[in-house]
Amino acid sequence: MMHIAALQTAVTAIGPDREPTAAELDAIEYEMPLIRAEIELLDAQISTLDRTPSELDRRRVRRARRRVLAARRALVNRRTAGGPVVA
C-alpha cells in the first residue's frame, strides 16, 4: 500500500483555535450590508425552490436583487471615496 504524504510543509500555519485578526473583523464589518443583502436574496431564492413562484415571490426576488446591487454599488463608492481597501 502506498502512503500519500505532503512533500512540503504547510505554507501558513493555521491552527484550529486561530481567531480572526482585527483587520479581518473590520473587513467583515465593512462588507456587512452587502452580506445581509446577499443572505436576503438567497432566502428569497430558496423559498421558491420547491414550488412554482407566485407574483409575490418574483417581486421579493427582484427586490432582493436590487438590494444586492445597491449594496455593491455603495461598497464600491465607499472604497473610491477613501474607505478602507478590503481584499
Legacy VTK file of the C-alpha trace (Angstrom):
# vtk DataFile Version 3.0
C-alpha trace
ASCII
DATASET POLYDATA
POINTS 87 float
0.000 0.000 0.000
1.348 3.439 -0.925
1.134 6.192 1.643
0.349 9.662 0.371
2.008 12.478 2.277
2.716 16.130 1.685
6.144 16.759 0.206
6.370 20.241 1.686
5.444 21.773 4.971
2.401 23.969 5.090
2.932 27.500 3.825
0.872 29.063 6.582
0.400 27.636 9.997
-3.301 27.938 10.740
-4.268 26.360 13.987
-7.790 25.262 14.822
-8.027 27.889 17.566
-6.935 30.839 15.424
-9.104 33.897 15.979
-9.766 36.468 13.232
-7.491 39.468 13.308
-8.748 42.982 13.901
-8.262 43.743 10.198
-10.345 40.718 9.198
-13.128 41.724 11.595
-13.039 45.277 10.222
-13.312 43.935 6.671
-16.335 41.821 7.629
-17.985 44.791 9.336
-17.251 46.974 6.304
-18.944 44.496 3.945
-21.827 43.585 6.292
-24.545 45.495 4.337
-23.640 43.506 1.217
-23.534 40.251 3.171
-27.014 40.899 4.607
-28.398 41.750 1.158
-26.933 38.570 -0.321
-28.431 36.494 2.509
-31.822 38.085 1.873
-31.548 37.239 -1.833
-30.570 33.669 -1.022
-33.553 33.346 1.333
-35.891 34.631 -1.367
-34.485 32.189 -3.906
-34.622 29.243 -1.514
-38.257 29.947 -0.677
-39.185 29.401 -4.336
-37.280 26.154 -4.901
-39.996 23.664 -4.031
-42.937 25.381 -5.695
-43.890 27.499 -8.652
-43.073 31.113 -7.782
-46.044 33.417 -7.445
-46.001 37.057 -8.498
-45.265 37.988 -4.885
-42.263 35.619 -4.882
-40.956 37.143 -8.101
-41.243 40.627 -6.619
-39.419 39.535 -3.488
-36.544 38.096 -5.547
-36.385 41.203 -7.747
-36.312 43.493 -4.695
-33.603 41.369 -3.105
-31.517 41.510 -6.310
-31.874 45.287 -6.407
-30.753 45.496 -2.772
-27.665 43.404 -3.566
-26.802 45.660 -6.497
-27.358 48.774 -4.384
-25.176 47.384 -1.589
-22.409 46.522 -4.077
-22.623 49.994 -5.585
-22.463 51.621 -2.144
-19.474 49.469 -1.201
-17.579 50.428 -4.356
-18.456 54.095 -3.895
-17.181 53.997 -0.305
-13.913 52.431 -1.487
-13.362 55.049 -4.176
-14.237 57.832 -1.728
-11.351 56.851 0.518
-12.760 53.983 2.525
-10.542 51.103 3.580
-9.412 48.714 0.891
-10.716 45.238 1.632
-9.048 42.310 -0.085
LINES 1 88
87 0 1 2 3 4 5 6 7 8 9 10 11 12 13 14 15 16 17 18 19 20 21 22 23 24 25 26 27 28 29 30 31 32 33 34 35 36 37 38 39 40 41 42 43 44 45 46 47 48 49 50 51 52 53 54 55 56 57 58 59 60 61 62 63 64 65 66 67 68 69 70 71 72 73 74 75 76 77 78 79 80 81 82 83 84 85 86
